[in-house]
Amino acid sequence: MPRYTPDTCAIHYLVFIGEGRRLAHAAKKIENAKAPDRAAFAGWLSTTNEITRAFLGAGEIKGLINIAGGLPDPTTYPVEDIAKIAAKAIRDYPAETLGYGPIEGLPDLRSQIAQRFSTPSMTLSNRNVLITTSGMQGLDLLGKALLDNSDVVAGQFPTYLGALDAWRPRQPQFRNMDFTSEGFDPNTAMQGAKFAYTVPNFSNPTGRLVGTQLREALVAAADASGTWLIEDDPYGSLNYDGLLPPSMLQIAMQSGDTGPVVYLGTMSKLISPGLRVGWAIAAPEMIEALTLAKQGSDMCTSGITQRIACEVLKSGIIEARQAQVADHYRARRDALCAAMSEHLSDWFEWEVPAGGMFVWARARDARINTDRLFEIGLEEKVCISPSSVFDAHGEDRQGMRLNFTLNAEEDLTEAIRRLARTVERFLKEDI
């Protein structure tokens, strides 16, 4: 080892100062030279939408009524129950809630999910469950695990804009599946696709409920084509009128395994979106692939929110409040549809959804462009979601998605009045 004396330290100091001056001189020369252009951002960024950011940030616009986003009413959150569960969880499970956890998720929570979705014909296990950081991460991981450049994704049309955004970085080819079109054939639609994406319970954006017969046909087509079938189910708990058909996961499990179905769920509509806890249920080989993808994404989902979610599922809070939440949102749905009947029926047509968060309206007048309505609407202090963002090809400009869960009845009525003024302004522009 070298022996340092006051003299050698001084020499090292002078060398350091000299090197510093040299670097400073070099930096000055670089500063005076013309800086090169920065490397370009990835091309897929130019294909994404800005509507999600617009409606999530809409609360910053004073006086604006946001009927664009899929946002729950914060008054429905069981604040005191969650606060007590959170405090107890941290005290009782300090290492688990404050430290790193397994990539697959907490074993206790995975067991809760497996038990919740098991059927008489099949008992799920932890091997069938991956915990994700929200339902959105499940979509992102599917893209990472399954898609190579130019692979085909068949998607229920119109489809969830967040799913499209999750997969665009993989640069797939999107194929629209319109379940309402005459002669729709699931076998043809899925042929050659890596996976088919569906939201069968009160679809985002249309609010439609897919019937049992079509669900069975989709599962059979996925089996026959070798295509993974994604069943995204954020809204199944928001059921206002009648019974739900069996899930496609349940249909597949009648044969003794999960088959081609990958079922995605979330705590966002069951209890609150701020927990950012979701799950994927699938065959063990799919769970293993998604786990590898998650490893390079966030390492593990928050231990605190996983433990809270686990205790919420055990507590019965969800079941105890479900009817009350349904009554709350049913009244808002009815208020929105009543206002639409009064103010928009000359220009749009729609169906009253049996559940979920959205009304999907289609223009009667071919002149109406909902991209432009979105822009004018912001000036009228109302925010909507235009149909173009729910089309993978961005071509549909004749529809709009309206949310009824976030705002009180009187605000929904006022929003539709503002939207009617928006349409009137647009039609005057078009003359």
Buried (B, 14 or more C-beta within 10 A) or exposed (E): EEEEEEEEEEEEEEEEEEEEEEEEEEEEEEEEEEEEEEEEEEEEEEEBBEBBEBBEEBEEEEEBBBBBBBBBBEEBBBEEBBEEBBEEBBEEBEEBBEEEBBBBBBBBBBBBBBEBBBBEEBEBEBBBBBBBBBBBBBBBBBBBBBBEEEBBBBBBBBBBBBBBBBBBBBBBBBBBBEBEEEEEEBBEBBBEBBBBBBBBBBBBBBBBBBEEEBBBBBBBBBBEBEBBBBBBBBBBBBBBEEEBBBBBBBBBBBEEBBBBBBBBBBBBBBBBBEBBBBBBBBBBEBBBBBBBBBEEBBEBBBBBBBBBBBBBBEBEBBEEBBEEBBEBBBBBBBBBBBBBEEBBEEBBEBEBBBBBBBBBBBBEEEEBBBBBBBEBBBEBBBBBBBBBBBBBEBEBBBBBBBBBBBBEBEBBBBBBBBBBBBBEBBEEEEE
